[in-house]
Amino acid sequence: MLPLFQSSCIDAVNKWASVIPEGGAAEVDVWPGVESISATSISTSLFGIGGEEGKKIVGLLKELANHTWEKVNSVYFPGKR
């Protein structure tokens, strides 16, 4: 699993490095890259699927988690604030 994380991280860092001009500095939003690393690693290790299909599966899992959390919070329990 470590080689998978390593290759995902190298791809993300190379992508960020291509945004920065030669010998210069730039502000780079890394959060989408971190999500991409996580999505690729999780989908490849759990389902054996990488790339766009893996990102699609992780997106669906994230959506399912959000819907589940909304439903849990919509239930009224006496005494709960």
Secondary structure, DSSP 8 states (H G I E B T S, - for coil): -HHHHHHHHHHHHHHHHHHS-TT-------HHHHHHHHHHHHHHHHHS--HHHHHHHHHHHHHHHHHHHHHHHHS--TT--
